[in-house]
Amino acid sequence: MLQPLRDFPFVRDAYNNGLEDGELRGRTTGLATGLLTILEIRGFSVSAEVQALIRDCLDPEVLGRWHQRAKKAASLDEIFG
């Protein structure tokens, strides 16, 4: 019996790429949500533009850096500047 993931490399590659993309999107969505929560708890007024910047970022390293800065920053410029 045919098994698409075994017998068709292009199907397997597409499947694996989809998994990787999904994992990355899940990770960045979690980091973005956490960052927005920190900013809200710290009392920052976050514009729609900054919210979009955070939500559209697909680089976990950048989001992680912003996350760490947000814990101590006195202004949004210190986080994103």
Secondary structure per residue as TSV (DSSP state, phi and psi in degrees):
chain	resnum	aa	ss	phi	psi
A	1	M	-	360.0	139.8
A	2	L	-	-70.7	140.2
A	3	Q	-	-125.1	106.7
A	4	P	H	-53.5	-40.8
A	5	L	H	-71.8	-23.0
A	6	R	H	-93.1	-44.0
A	7	D	H	-88.8	-16.7
A	8	F	-	-126.1	98.6
A	9	P	H	-55.5	-36.6
A	10	F	H	-66.6	-33.0
A	11	V	H	-69.3	-44.4
A	12	R	H	-60.6	-44.9
A	13	D	H	-62.9	-43.8
A	14	A	H	-63.2	-41.7
A	15	Y	H	-61.4	-48.8
A	16	N	H	-64.0	-39.7
A	17	N	H	-62.9	-39.7
A	18	G	H	-62.7	-40.2
A	19	L	H	-63.1	-45.8
A	20	E	H	-61.9	-44.3
A	21	D	H	-62.8	-41.2
A	22	G	H	-65.3	-40.6
A	23	E	H	-65.0	-44.0
A	24	L	H	-61.9	-45.2
A	25	R	H	-64.3	-39.9
A	26	G	H	-63.9	-42.6
A	27	R	H	-64.7	-46.4
A	28	T	H	-69.8	-33.6
A	29	T	H	-63.7	-42.3
A	30	G	H	-63.8	-43.4
A	31	L	H	-64.3	-41.5
A	32	A	H	-64.1	-43.6
A	33	T	H	-62.6	-43.0
A	34	G	H	-62.5	-42.1
A	35	L	H	-63.4	-45.4
A	36	L	H	-62.9	-35.5
A	37	T	H	-65.5	-44.3
A	38	I	H	-60.4	-45.9
A	39	L	H	-61.6	-40.6
A	40	E	H	-65.2	-46.3
A	41	I	H	-62.4	-36.9
A	42	R	T	-79.2	-3.6
A	43	G	T	86.3	14.7
A	44	F	-	-75.4	142.2
A	45	S	-	-91.0	110.3
A	46	V	-	-102.4	116.7
A	47	S	-	-70.1	164.1
A	48	A	H	-60.9	-33.7
A	49	E	H	-64.5	-45.0
A	50	V	H	-69.2	-38.7
A	51	Q	H	-59.3	-42.9
A	52	A	H	-65.2	-40.0
A	53	L	H	-58.1	-45.3
A	54	I	H	-66.9	-50.5
A	55	R	H	-66.8	-28.9
A	56	D	H	-86.0	-10.4
A	57	C	-	-73.4	126.3
A	58	L	-	-110.1	14.4
A	59	D	-	-105.9	107.3
A	60	P	H	-61.8	-28.6
A	61	E	H	-67.8	-42.5
A	62	V	H	-64.6	-47.0
A	63	L	H	-61.7	-39.5
A	64	G	H	-63.4	-39.7
A	65	R	H	-64.9	-45.7
A	66	W	H	-62.4	-39.2
A	67	H	H	-59.0	-46.8
A	68	Q	H	-66.0	-42.3
A	69	R	H	-63.9	-36.8
A	70	A	H	-63.7	-23.3
A	71	K	T	-67.3	-28.8
A	72	K	T	-124.4	-11.2
A	73	A	-	-65.3	146.0
A	74	A	S	-93.2	-13.7
A	75	S	S	-149.1	163.0
A	76	L	H	-66.2	-30.3
A	77	D	H	-61.7	-34.6
A	78	E	H	-67.8	-25.2
A	79	I	H	-86.0	-49.9
A	80	F	H	-104.0	-10.1
A	81	G	-	-77.4	360.0
